[in-house]
Amino acid sequence: MRTWCTVDTDDLRHVPSHQGHPTRSKEEETLPDYSQRLQEGFRGFKQWMESNEIAVTVFVIADQCANSEFVSTVQDLVATFGERITIGCHGLTHRSWSAWSKDTEGFSRDLEQATTILKKHFPDSFRPWFRAPAGYISDWMAPILSQQAYTVDTSVNPSWLVRKKSSPSRAMVLKSMASNGILERQWKTRFSLPTCGPAQHIMGLRWNARQAWKGLPKPLGIEDLHCIEHPEHELTTVYWHILDHSRKNQQWLPPIKGV
């Protein structure tokens, strides 16, 4: 067993309270395309990467690439860390797909556009790996991922707390992914509670989440990246946000033992 470390590049404008959710979102026009906090987060993330040899997949929201400074920041990571950085797709925008009515045409169009953008800016680092924004994933999305040559999905949080995000159910999403040749890498839980992303900071969840991460198997290195696409390799998958690295004056670190 090994650990696949992944990070999402969501900016302040992408959180569900601002973008992508039919009932929770209220757009805030004053939020910048590339916030100071996200820039600080990237600096903290780079410092952390310099302290270890872990390979990390960065899931990018393609609309961020409209900002040339953002693109330069990610390209600098690729240039600095080489094969240790792989790029996955976190959508064209941060639309919470399964919270809306079924829209195969819209998702197909957005996925194709996002893939084109990411391949253009990160041609050597892009991989056909997908994470649904905010983990809102539906079974009808699997055939579209397959049609567009995606091989891995890592959108499913198996915790009962967020079971409504997988539509119509987690079991149906997993079945659809498997039948369409997509390998699902579910997120790490502990005692059926979330441990990834916001769970690392939310009161009532963070202690359990941090304890879970302290016991993670050894993270993947460059030589292990092939394991991600092959089901015979059992992996623990974790994710956090680049924004997390802006915490504590850019000194926040993921609580991974031995790193």
Secondary structure as GFF3:
##gff-version 3
##sequence-region A 1 259
A	DSSP	beta_strand	2	8	.	.	.	ID=ss1
A	DSSP	three_ten_helix	12	14	.	.	.	ID=ss2
A	DSSP	alpha_helix	36	49	.	.	.	ID=ss3
A	DSSP	beta_strand	56	60	.	.	.	ID=ss4
A	DSSP	three_ten_helix	62	66	.	.	.	ID=ss5
A	DSSP	alpha_helix	68	81	.	.	.	ID=ss6
A	DSSP	three_ten_helix	82	84	.	.	.	ID=ss7
A	DSSP	beta_strand	85	89	.	.	.	ID=ss8
A	DSSP	three_ten_helix	97	99	.	.	.	ID=ss9
A	DSSP	alpha_helix	104	121	.	.	.	ID=ss10
A	DSSP	beta_strand	126	130	.	.	.	ID=ss11
A	DSSP	three_ten_helix	133	135	.	.	.	ID=ss12
A	DSSP	beta_strand	137	138	.	.	.	ID=ss13
A	DSSP	alpha_helix	141	147	.	.	.	ID=ss14
A	DSSP	beta_strand	152	153	.	.	.	ID=ss15
A	DSSP	three_ten_helix	160	165	.	.	.	ID=ss16
A	DSSP	beta_strand	166	167	.	.	.	ID=ss17
A	DSSP	alpha_helix	170	179	.	.	.	ID=ss18
A	DSSP	beta_strand	183	184	.	.	.	ID=ss19
A	DSSP	beta_strand	189	190	.	.	.	ID=ss20
A	DSSP	beta_strand	193	194	.	.	.	ID=ss21
A	DSSP	three_ten_helix	197	200	.	.	.	ID=ss22
A	DSSP	alpha_helix	206	214	.	.	.	ID=ss23
A	DSSP	three_ten_helix	222	229	.	.	.	ID=ss24
A	DSSP	beta_strand	235	241	.	.	.	ID=ss25
A	DSSP	three_ten_helix	242	246	.	.	.	ID=ss26
A	DSSP	alpha_helix	247	250	.	.	.	ID=ss27
###
